[in-house]
Every structure is written in structure tokens, then in C-alpha cells.
Amino acid sequence: MKQYAQIAKKAIISKEDYNQYEAIRELSDIKENPSSTAEEIAAAEEKLNQVSAAISYASEGSKLSRMNWWTAEYGLVGDINNPKIYGAGLLSSVGESKWCLSERVKKIPLTLDCIEQSYDITEPQPQLFVANSFKHLSDVLEELSETMAYKTGGIDGLTKAIKAESINTVEFENSLQVSGALKKFFTEGKKVSYLQFEGPTQISYNNKQIEGHSKDYHSSGYGTPVGPIKNFNLENLKLGSTTELHYESGVKVTGILKTVLRPGKDAVVLTFENATCDYKGKILFQPEWGNYDVVLANNIVSVFGGPADRGAYGAVDDFVASRVPTPKYSEKQLKLFKNYQAVRDLRTSGTYSTEAVTKLFNEFKNEVPNEWLLFLELLEMTVKKDLSPDLIKNLDAHLQSLTNQSESVAINITAGLKLAYEKF
């Protein structure tokens, strides 16, 4: 999970991802809320269907999400014909644990191909992936990381950032970083020559925002040339003088040099007044737009999701789970909660007797005769303390009578009885 987190935090997450996440979470919360109506559930399902249908591609964030789902949440490990459960989502559900090990669920050897399989968190999974070992998980995760923009950088990374329509960071070879919504970039041959961001943009060095270059300062976007400069010598620059930068790509910057900022050993940001920037006849910056800040860098070594200095950048679109209002329980539900609390109190006391259990047994038969879990807990407690055989027999008989409610209830009661009798 640590390895996963270090990789996942670099993933580029798309605008479409945010929309789908919100729709999935909304449906999940509505289904879990006991006061939700059938109409509300149907509306949330339709919203999710529409959002999912609008997804045009699987982003890095989506692929990492799928890998986490098919491993940490719903993973199996070992022999594909006799796997063991390790996924938290499977372990948290008795029903799904039994279901997943049956022949009705297809078992697939875990490979990087798992990221091509989407999932629905509100339904049981029709197939699962089996890792041959826990080391295998790390190997597949590392294989995925090698394809991600934070490692590939360059044109591939920039293309992913534009497609995502979200806040991402472009990092250069000297640890300078520009964070924002990348709108476009120009190339000369296979080399990037210019970057253009729209909206609030941050400039950082080694993941720390550079003073004076916050998203508030660059609130309307930011652009900078990239690449080698012809006959350039930083030491020859003079503040207050008209300066020209002629890039090998053809980009030309002209202006009065205002400041030379050095946030790191090889990191330099130049600021010009009354500046223009043009590229093959196209004006990229003009004097009336204010000061022009140029990041001196040659290569894009990494492109990753989110701002470089998230704390300084402030809020961005993120996976913020909405909270379902606290439900208003009926008197019947509150009474049922008290019944369960009575069992809990008796269990934790550790000194309960046949009479005490019998008293609750009779109360429950009168008040909530179909609430099978209450009776199963009482049976478990009675067996554990080796109390009256007649009480055990009566509790067992009542539970057996409840197995005809439904197939799922019968399965749960049968499994519970097995635990009650064998565990102790």
C-alpha cells in the first residue's frame, strides 16, 4: 500500500474521473441510506449511467483505481484453482467471500491487463484476479508505473495532461515546476518549444512554491518557452537593459530585464517588463499583459497529477466524498437498536447466566421474532459459556425456523451456526 500510494499520488486524474467518482459515491451513499426511496436510487443509477457513458478514455487515475480495486480491495492470491482472499472488500462481506470462491466467479491470473477492466462498487464482481504471490503485486504495480507520465515526461506526459483537463504539474530537469491546467504546447521536431497554461498557475522549485509566483499572481494563465537559447550566458545579463532571448526552436523573447530569480542551484526565472514573445510569426505574449516570467529549462522530465505545492496552491477538484445526512430512525428501529445493545451489554459483562439469556430470548421472540442475528448471537454466547442444553436446543430450533425467509438468510444462519458450534 505504501508503494501504491507513492505511485498513485503522481497519477494524472481527469475531469471525467471526478465526475464519475461523484456519481458512484452518490449512488453508493443513497443505497446505504435506509431512508432512500426507490425513485432516488433509480435517479442516481441513471446519473451514473450517463456519466459513465460520457467517459472517453481511461486516465492514469482510472487505471490506478482499477488496479487498487482488483488487488487491495478485491484481490485473491495463490493457486488460481484454490486461491485465498486478501482483498479488504471481500473480507468485509461474508456473503461475497463465499460467492467469490465459488465457480460462478471467473478467476483470472493477475497481469497489467487488469487495468482494462472497469468495476461497479455497488454490485458483486463477476470476475476476480489472482496474484501468484504478494511480490507479484509489486511487480505488476511497478510495470504500470513505467508507463505513467511522471516517469516518461516529455510530449507523452504533456499530451496526457491536456487530455485530462485538470490541474497537473510539469517538471523540468532543474527541479523547476509549473502547475496548472495545460492548454497547449508547441514543438520543434521532437522537442517541446513552448508551454501554455490557462487559469490559475503556480511556479515551484522542488515542490515548494516560489515566492511571488502563486496562482493568484498567475491567475489568468501562464506561458513560457522551453529549450536551449542561442549564445546565451546568464552572467552577461544586465538588470534594466533591453534583452533578447533567441531560442533554437525559433521562439524569441524581447523585453527589459526586471529580475533574475535563483530558487535553486541550476534553477532560474527571468522577469521582463514591456515584453513580447513570438514564435514563427505568432504572438505568444505582448506588453499590455503585464510582466513576462520565463522559466529557464531545456527538458520536461516529469508530468504528474495535482499542484507541486498543494498546500500553497489551495483547493483543487478532488475526490471529496459527500456526506449523507444522518438518518432519522423510526421508533421501531430505535427499539431494535436497544435490543442489540442489550445483547452487547450482556456479552461484555462476561457473567451472564442461563436465566439472563433466556429472558432476552423470550423478549425477542415476542418483539422481533424474525431478527435472526439477535438469536444467533444469543446461541453463540450460550455455547461459549456452556449453558443449558435445552436453551441451546430452543435457540437452534428457532433459528432453523427462520431459514425459510430467503436463500441469503438461510446461508447466513447456516454459516453462523457453524461458527457458533465450532469456534468454541
C-alpha positions in Angstrom: 0.0 0.0 0.0 2.9 2.4 0.6 4.3 1.6 -2.8 0.9 2.1 -4.3 0.4 5.4 -2.6 3.7 6.8 -3.8 2.8 6.0 -7.4 -0.9 6.9 -7.2 -0.2 10.4 -5.8 1.6 11.1 -9.1 -1.3 9.9 -11.3 -3.0 12.3 -13.7 -6.7 12.4 -12.8 -9.1 13.6 -15.5 -12.1 15.8 -15.2 -14.2 12.7 -16.3 -12.8 10.8 -13.3 -14.0 13.4 -10.9 -17.5 13.3 -12.4 -17.7 9.5 -12.3 -16.4 9.3 -8.8 -19.0 11.7 -7.6 -21.8 9.8 -9.3 -20.6 6.4 -7.9 -20.2 7.8 -4.4 -23.7 9.4 -4.6 -25.3 6.1 -5.7 -23.4 4.1 -3.0 -24.4 6.5 -0.3 -28.1 6.5 -1.4 -28.2 2.7 -1.5 -26.7 2.6 2.1 -29.2 5.1 3.4 -32.2 3.2 4.8 -34.5 6.2 4.2 -33.7 6.4 0.5 -36.6 5.8 -1.9 -36.7 3.6 -5.0 -37.1 6.7 -7.1 -33.9 8.3 -5.6 -31.9 5.1 -6.2 -33.2 4.9 -9.8 -32.3 8.6 -10.4 -28.7 8.0 -9.0 -28.3 4.9 -11.2 -29.3 6.8 -14.3 -26.9 9.6 -13.5 -24.1 7.2 -13.1 -25.0 5.5 -16.4 -24.9 8.9 -18.2 -21.6 9.9 -16.6 -20.0 6.5 -17.4 -21.2 6.6 -21.0 -19.6 10.0 -21.4 -16.1 8.7 -20.4 -13.9 8.8 -23.4 -10.7 7.1 -22.1 -9.1 5.5 -19.1 -6.8 8.1 -17.4 -3.8 7.2 -15.2 -6.0 7.9 -12.2 -8.6 5.5 -13.5 -6.0 2.8 -14.2 -4.6 3.1 -10.7 -8.1 3.0 -9.3 -8.8 -0.2 -11.2 -5.5 -1.8 -10.0 -6.3 -1.0 -6.4 -9.8 -2.4 -6.8 -8.7 -5.7 -8.3 -5.9 -6.1 -5.7 -6.2 -4.4 -2.3 -10.0 -4.4 -2.4 -11.0 -7.4 -4.4 -7.8 -9.5 -4.7 -7.1 -13.2 -4.5 -3.7 -14.8 -4.1 -2.1 -18.2 -4.6 -3.2 -21.1 -6.7 -5.7 -20.0 -9.3 -7.7 -23.2 -8.7 -7.7 -22.7 -4.9 -7.0 -19.1 -4.1 -7.0 -17.3 -0.8 -8.8 -14.0 -0.1 -6.7 -10.9 0.9 -8.8 -8.1 -0.6 -10.4 -5.9 2.1 -13.7 -5.6 0.1 -14.1 -9.3 0.0 -13.0 -9.9 3.6 -15.6 -7.3 4.8 -18.5 -9.4 3.4 -19.4 -12.9 4.5 -21.7 -13.3 1.5 -19.2 -12.0 -1.1 -16.4 -14.0 0.5 -18.4 -17.2 -0.1 -19.5 -16.0 -3.6 -16.0 -15.1 -4.8 -14.6 -18.5 -4.1 -17.4 -20.3 -6.0 -17.1 -21.5 -9.6 -19.7 -18.8 -10.5 -16.9 -16.1 -10.3 -14.3 -16.3 -13.1 -10.7 -16.3 -11.8 -8.1 -14.6 -14.0 -4.3 -14.6 -13.5 -3.2 -11.1 -12.4 -1.4 -9.1 -15.1 -1.2 -5.5 -16.1 -4.4 -6.2 -18.2 -6.4 -5.8 -15.0 -6.4 -2.0 -15.6 -8.5 -2.5 -18.7 -11.4 -4.0 -16.6 -13.8 -1.4 -15.1 -15.9 -2.2 -12.0 -19.1 -1.3 -10.2 -18.8 -0.8 -6.4 -22.5 -1.3 -5.9 -22.6 -4.9 -7.3 -20.8 -8.2 -6.7 -17.9 -8.7 -9.1 -18.3 -11.2 -12.0 -14.6 -11.9 -12.2 -11.5 -11.6 -10.0 -7.8 -11.5 -10.5 -5.4 -13.9 -8.7 -1.8 -12.9 -7.9 0.6 -15.8 -7.5 2.3 -14.0 -4.6 2.3 -10.7 -2.8 5.6 -9.8 -4.5 3.7 -10.3 -7.8 1.5 -7.3 -6.7 4.6 -5.1 -6.5 5.9 -6.3 -9.9 2.6 -5.5 -11.7 2.3 -2.1 -10.0 5.9 -1.2 -11.0 5.1 -2.3 -14.6 2.2 0.2 -14.6 4.3 3.0 -13.1 6.8 2.7 -16.0 4.0 3.8 -18.4 3.0 6.9 -16.4 3.7 10.5 -17.3 5.6 11.2 -14.0 8.3 8.8 -15.4 8.0 9.4 -19.1 7.7 13.2 -19.1 8.1 14.8 -22.5 5.4 15.0 -25.2 3.7 11.9 -23.9 3.2 13.4 -20.5 2.0 16.8 -21.8 -0.5 15.1 -24.1 -2.0 13.2 -21.1 -2.2 16.5 -19.1 -4.1 18.3 -21.8 -6.5 15.4 -22.3 -7.2 15.3 -18.6 -8.4 18.9 -18.4 -7.3 19.0 -14.8 -4.6 20.6 -12.6 -1.2 19.0 -13.2 2.5 19.7 -12.8 5.2 19.9 -15.5 8.6 19.4 -14.0 11.9 20.3 -15.7 15.4 18.9 -15.4 16.4 21.6 -12.9 13.5 20.8 -10.5 11.5 23.9 -11.6 7.8 23.1 -11.8 4.8 24.7 -13.4 1.4 23.7 -12.1 -1.9 24.4 -13.7 -4.3 23.4 -16.5 -2.1 22.9 -19.5 -4.0 24.2 -22.6 -1.5 23.6 -25.4 2.2 23.2 -26.3 4.3 23.7 -29.4 7.1 21.5 -30.6 10.0 21.9 -32.9 10.8 18.5 -34.3 10.6 16.1 -31.3 11.4 18.9 -28.8 8.9 21.0 -26.8 9.4 24.7 -27.6 6.5 26.4 -25.6 4.0 25.6 -22.9 0.7 27.5 -22.4 -1.4 27.1 -19.2 -4.8 28.6 -18.7 -6.3 29.7 -15.4 -4.5 29.9 -12.0 -0.9 28.7 -12.4 1.8 28.1 -9.8 5.6 28.0 -10.3 7.6 26.0 -7.8 11.0 24.6 -7.1 11.5 21.1 -5.7 7.8 21.0 -4.6 7.9 24.4 -2.9 6.1 27.4 -4.3 8.5 30.2 -5.4 7.8 33.4 -3.6 5.9 35.8 -5.9 4.7 33.0 -8.2 1.5 31.8 -6.7 -1.7 31.0 -8.6 -3.0 34.4 -7.5 -0.1 36.2 -9.3 -0.5 33.9 -12.4 -4.3 34.0 -12.1 -5.0 34.3 -15.8 -2.7 31.6 -17.0 1.0 31.3 -17.8 3.2 30.6 -20.8 7.0 30.0 -21.1 9.4 29.0 -23.8 11.3 25.7 -23.3 14.7 24.7 -24.7 18.2 25.9 -25.5 18.9 29.6 -26.1 21.4 30.6 -28.7 24.6 32.2 -27.5 23.2 32.5 -24.0 25.3 33.4 -20.9 23.3 34.2 -17.8 26.2 36.1 -16.3 26.1 38.6 -19.1 22.5 39.7 -18.4 22.1 43.2 -17.0 19.1 44.3 -15.0 17.2 47.3 -16.5 18.6 46.6 -20.0 16.7 45.6 -23.1 17.3 41.9 -23.6 16.6 39.4 -26.4 16.5 35.6 -26.0 16.7 33.7 -29.2 15.7 30.1 -28.7 17.0 27.4 -31.0 13.3 26.4 -31.6 12.6 29.9 -33.2 10.9 31.4 -30.1 12.1 35.0 -29.5 11.6 37.0 -26.3 12.3 40.7 -26.1 11.9 43.0 -23.1 13.5 44.9 -20.3 15.0 42.5 -17.8 13.5 43.3 -14.4 14.6 40.5 -12.1 16.7 37.3 -12.1 15.4 34.8 -9.5 17.5 31.8 -8.5 15.4 29.5 -6.3 18.0 26.7 -6.7 21.5 26.0 -8.0 20.5 25.5 -11.6 17.0 27.0 -11.4 16.4 30.4 -12.9 13.3 32.5 -13.5 13.7 35.7 -15.5 11.1 38.5 -15.3 10.7 41.1 -18.2 8.9 44.4 -18.4 7.4 45.6 -21.7 8.0 42.2 -23.2 7.0 40.4 -26.3 7.2 36.8 -27.2 6.7 35.4 -30.7 7.1 32.1 -32.4 7.1 31.8 -36.2 5.0 34.9 -36.6 2.6 34.0 -33.8 2.4 36.5 -30.8 2.6 34.5 -27.6 2.9 37.4 -25.2 2.6 41.2 -25.5 3.5 44.2 -23.3 -0.1 45.1 -22.2 -0.4 41.7 -20.5 2.0 42.8 -17.7 5.3 41.3 -16.7 6.6 38.3 -18.5 8.1 35.5 -16.4 10.4 33.0 -18.2 11.4 29.7 -16.7 14.9 28.7 -18.0 14.7 25.0 -18.7 15.5 22.6 -21.6 13.7 19.3 -20.9 10.5 18.1 -19.4 11.4 15.1 -17.2 8.1 14.5 -15.5 4.4 15.4 -15.7 2.3 14.4 -12.7 -1.2 15.0 -11.2 -2.0 17.9 -9.0 0.0 21.0 -7.9 3.6 20.7 -7.0 3.0 22.6 -3.7 -0.6 21.5 -3.0 -0.7 23.4 0.3 0.3 26.7 -1.2 -1.9 26.2 -4.3 -5.0 25.6 -2.3 -8.2 23.7 -3.2 -8.5 21.9 -6.5 -11.1 19.5 -7.8 -10.5 16.4 -5.7 -12.2 13.2 -4.5 -14.1 14.8 -1.7 -16.8 12.3 -0.6 -20.2 13.9 0.0 -21.8 13.1 3.4 -25.2 11.6 3.6 -27.4 13.4 6.3 -27.8 11.4 9.5 -31.0 9.3 9.0 -34.0 9.9 11.2 -34.8 6.5 12.7 -38.3 5.3 13.5 -39.4 4.2 17.0 -39.3 0.6 15.7 -35.7 1.0 14.5 -34.6 2.6 17.8 -36.2 -0.3 19.7 -34.3 -2.8 17.6 -31.0 -0.9 18.3 -31.8 -1.2 22.0 -32.3 -5.0 21.6 -28.8 -5.3 20.0 -27.4 -3.1 22.8 -28.9 -5.4 25.4 -27.1 -8.3 23.8 -23.9 -6.4 23.7 -24.1 -5.4 27.3 -24.8 -8.9 28.4 -21.9 -10.3 26.3 -19.4 -7.8 27.6 -20.4 -8.3 31.2 -18.9 -11.8 30.9 -21.0 -13.1 33.8 -24.3 -13.8 32.1 -26.4 -16.9 33.1 -28.9 -19.2 31.5 -31.7 -17.1 33.1 -30.3 -13.8 31.6 -30.1 -15.3 28.1 -33.5 -16.9 28.4 -35.0 -13.6 29.4 -33.7 -11.9 26.3 -34.7 -14.9 24.1 -38.3 -14.7 25.2 -38.4 -10.9 24.8 -37.0 -11.1 21.3 -39.4 -13.9 20.3 -42.3 -11.6 21.3 -40.9 -8.3 19.9 -38.7 -9.2 16.9 -39.2 -12.9 16.1 -37.6 -12.7 12.6 -34.4 -10.8 13.6 -32.2 -13.8 13.2 -28.9 -12.2 14.1 -30.1 -11.5 17.6 -30.9 -15.1 18.2 -27.6 -16.2 16.6 -25.7 -14.0 19.0 -27.6 -15.5 21.9 -26.8 -19.0 20.7 -23.1 -18.2 20.3 -23.0 -16.8 23.8 -24.8 -19.8 25.3 -22.5 -22.3 23.6 -19.4 -20.3 24.7 -20.4 -20.4 28.3 -21.7 -24.0 28.1 -25.1 -23.0 29.5 -28.3 -25.0 29.4 -28.5 -27.7 26.6 -32.3 -27.1 26.5 -31.7 -23.3 25.9 -29.2 -24.2 23.1 -31.8 -26.6 21.6 -34.6 -24.0 21.7 -32.4 -21.3 20.2 -31.3 -23.6 17.4 -34.9 -24.6 16.7 -36.0 -21.0 16.4 -33.1 -20.2 14.0 -33.9 -23.2 11.9 -37.4 -22.0 11.5 -36.1 -18.7 10.2 -34.1 -20.2 7.3 -37.2 -20.3 5.1 -37.3 -16.5 5.0 -34.9 -16.3 2.0 -31.9 -18.0 0.5 -29.5 -15.4 1.8 -30.9 -15.6 5.3 -30.6 -19.4 5.2 -27.0 -19.1 4.1 -26.1 -16.6 6.8 -27.8 -18.6 9.6 -26.1 -21.9 8.4 -22.7 -20.2 8.4 -23.4 -18.5 11.8 -24.4 -21.8 13.4 -21.3 -23.5 12.1 -19.2 -20.7 13.7 -21.1 -20.8 16.9 -20.7 -24.6 17.4 -17.2 -25.0 16.1 -15.4 -21.8 17.2 -15.5 -22.7 20.9 
